[in-house]
Amino acid sequence: MKSIDDIYRDFPDGERDRQVAPESMGCVRRRSPIFSFVAGALLLAVIAGILPPIGLRALPSALQSTTEHLIAQLGEAAEAYQVDFGMYPPGDGTGTRPLVEALSRSGPKKQKDFEFPPDLLKDGSVVNAVRCETTIIHYLYPGLHRPGKFDLWAEDCHGNPAGINNW
């Protein structure tokens, strides 16, 4: 596209006064650098005002998804343990310490059913990603909600004590 200066150069001196509006000829007026700066600053201010609240609302949901995934993984590991040993690991519902101990032992194939990183454990139980400082995941065998199987549950981001579970 031609700028206004290019269009003015195309006309002889006497015809500049009779020129039609440059926009009608397909050219664009240049904005001042200060206008661009102010528009950019306003856009950043709007984005900065919108994004943090969205991020703060999304974080608990992401942490809850992490705990849901972890419960699913622990459930698969408990099923693998049952295949190897013919029974599920013991569990009284007060935490996951017995489950962690059982899944950390080598099975008949000389492999562990689950590898627990140290930051995933608190006092021997698996931490709940939603409230990792205060809550843990719970394991109960035999399960109340799944007779003949096991129950796994944790507090959700709304404070429901069994809001995340495998039943």
C-alpha positions as CSV (number, residue, x, y, z in Angstrom):
1,M,0.0,0.0,0.0
2,K,1.1,3.5,-0.7
3,S,1.6,6.0,2.1
4,I,0.2,9.5,2.0
5,D,3.7,10.8,1.2
6,D,4.0,8.5,-1.8
7,I,0.7,9.7,-3.2
8,Y,1.7,13.4,-2.7
9,R,4.9,12.7,-4.6
10,D,2.9,11.4,-7.6
11,F,0.9,14.7,-8.0
12,P,2.4,17.9,-9.5
13,D,2.6,20.8,-7.0
14,G,-0.5,22.5,-8.3
15,E,-2.7,19.4,-8.1
16,R,-2.1,18.6,-4.4
17,D,-4.8,20.9,-3.3
18,R,-7.4,19.2,-5.5
19,Q,-6.5,15.7,-4.3
20,V,-9.2,13.3,-3.3
21,A,-9.0,11.8,0.2
22,P,-6.1,9.4,0.3
23,E,-8.2,6.6,1.9
24,S,-10.4,6.4,-1.2
25,M,-7.2,5.7,-3.2
26,G,-6.3,2.7,-1.1
27,C,-3.6,4.2,1.1
28,V,-3.4,4.1,4.9
29,R,-2.7,7.0,7.1
30,R,0.2,6.6,9.4
31,R,-0.5,6.7,13.1
32,S,1.8,8.6,15.5
33,P,4.1,6.4,17.6
34,I,2.5,7.8,20.7
35,F,-0.9,6.6,19.6
36,S,0.6,3.1,19.0
37,F,2.3,3.1,22.4
38,V,-0.9,4.2,24.3
39,A,-3.0,1.6,22.4
40,G,-0.5,-1.1,23.2
41,A,-0.3,-0.1,26.9
42,L,-4.1,-0.1,27.1
43,L,-4.3,-3.6,25.5
44,L,-1.7,-4.9,28.0
45,A,-3.6,-3.4,30.9
46,V,-6.8,-5.1,29.8
47,I,-5.1,-8.4,29.3
48,A,-3.3,-8.1,32.7
49,G,-6.6,-7.4,34.4
50,I,-8.4,-10.4,32.8
51,L,-5.8,-13.2,32.9
52,P,-5.0,-13.5,36.6
53,P,-8.6,-14.2,37.7
54,I,-8.9,-16.7,34.9
55,G,-5.7,-18.4,36.0
56,L,-6.7,-18.4,39.6
57,R,-10.0,-20.1,38.8
58,A,-8.2,-22.7,36.5
59,L,-5.6,-23.7,39.1
60,P,-7.8,-25.7,41.5
61,S,-9.4,-27.5,38.6
62,A,-6.0,-28.4,37.2
63,L,-4.9,-29.7,40.6
64,Q,-8.1,-31.7,40.9
65,S,-7.4,-33.3,37.5
66,T,-4.0,-34.2,38.7
67,T,-5.4,-36.0,41.8
68,E,-8.0,-37.7,39.6
69,H,-5.3,-39.0,37.3
70,L,-3.2,-40.1,40.3
71,I,-6.1,-42.0,41.8
72,A,-6.6,-43.8,38.4
73,Q,-2.9,-44.7,38.3
74,L,-3.0,-46.1,41.9
75,G,-6.1,-48.1,41.0
76,E,-4.3,-49.6,38.0
77,A,-1.3,-50.4,40.2
78,A,-3.6,-52.1,42.8
79,E,-5.2,-54.2,40.0
80,A,-1.7,-55.2,38.9
81,Y,-0.8,-56.2,42.5
82,Q,-4.0,-58.3,42.6
83,V,-2.9,-60.1,39.4
84,D,0.6,-60.8,40.9
85,F,-0.4,-61.8,44.4
86,G,-4.1,-62.9,44.1
87,M,-5.4,-60.3,46.5
88,Y,-5.5,-56.5,46.8
89,P,-3.2,-54.7,49.2
90,P,-4.6,-54.1,52.7
91,G,-6.0,-50.7,53.6
92,D,-8.0,-49.3,56.5
93,G,-9.1,-46.0,54.9
94,T,-6.9,-43.7,57.1
95,G,-4.4,-43.1,54.3
96,T,-2.4,-44.9,51.7
97,R,0.6,-46.1,53.7
98,P,-0.2,-49.8,53.4
99,L,-0.9,-49.4,49.7
100,V,2.4,-47.5,49.2
101,E,4.3,-50.2,51.1
102,A,2.6,-53.0,49.1
103,L,3.1,-51.4,45.7
104,S,6.7,-50.5,46.4
105,R,7.7,-54.1,46.9
106,S,9.0,-56.1,44.0
107,G,6.6,-58.7,42.7
108,P,7.1,-62.1,41.1
109,K,8.6,-60.4,38.1
110,K,11.1,-58.5,40.3
111,Q,9.4,-55.2,39.4
112,K,7.5,-52.8,41.6
113,D,3.9,-52.1,40.7
114,F,4.3,-48.4,41.3
115,E,7.3,-46.1,41.7
116,F,6.6,-43.3,44.3
117,P,8.7,-40.2,44.0
118,P,9.6,-38.7,47.4
119,D,7.6,-35.5,46.8
120,L,4.5,-37.6,46.2
121,L,4.5,-38.9,49.8
122,K,3.8,-37.3,53.2
123,D,4.3,-39.5,56.3
124,G,4.1,-42.6,54.0
125,S,0.8,-41.7,52.4
126,V,0.2,-40.2,48.9
127,V,-0.5,-36.5,49.0
128,N,-3.6,-34.9,47.4
129,A,-2.4,-32.4,44.8
130,V,-5.5,-30.2,45.6
131,R,-4.4,-29.6,49.2
132,C,-1.0,-31.2,49.4
133,E,0.0,-29.5,52.6
134,T,-3.0,-30.8,54.6
135,T,-4.7,-33.7,52.9
136,I,-3.8,-37.1,51.5
137,I,-5.4,-39.8,49.3
138,H,-7.3,-42.6,51.2
139,Y,-7.4,-46.3,50.4
140,L,-9.8,-48.9,51.8
141,Y,-9.9,-52.6,51.1
142,P,-12.4,-54.1,51.0
143,G,-14.3,-51.1,49.7
144,L,-17.6,-49.9,50.9
145,H,-18.6,-48.4,47.5
146,R,-17.1,-51.2,45.4
147,P,-17.6,-54.4,47.3
148,G,-15.0,-57.0,46.5
149,K,-12.7,-54.3,45.2
150,F,-11.1,-51.2,46.9
151,D,-12.0,-47.6,47.4
152,L,-9.7,-44.7,46.7
153,W,-10.7,-41.1,47.5
154,A,-9.5,-37.6,48.3
155,E,-10.8,-34.1,49.1
156,D,-11.8,-32.1,46.0
157,C,-11.2,-28.3,45.5
158,H,-14.6,-27.5,47.0
159,G,-13.8,-29.2,50.3
160,N,-15.9,-32.3,49.7
161,P,-14.0,-35.0,51.6
162,A,-14.7,-37.8,49.0
163,G,-15.2,-35.5,46.0
164,I,-12.5,-37.2,44.0
165,N,-12.9,-41.0,44.0
166,N,-12.8,-44.2,42.0
167,W,-16.5,-45.2,42.4
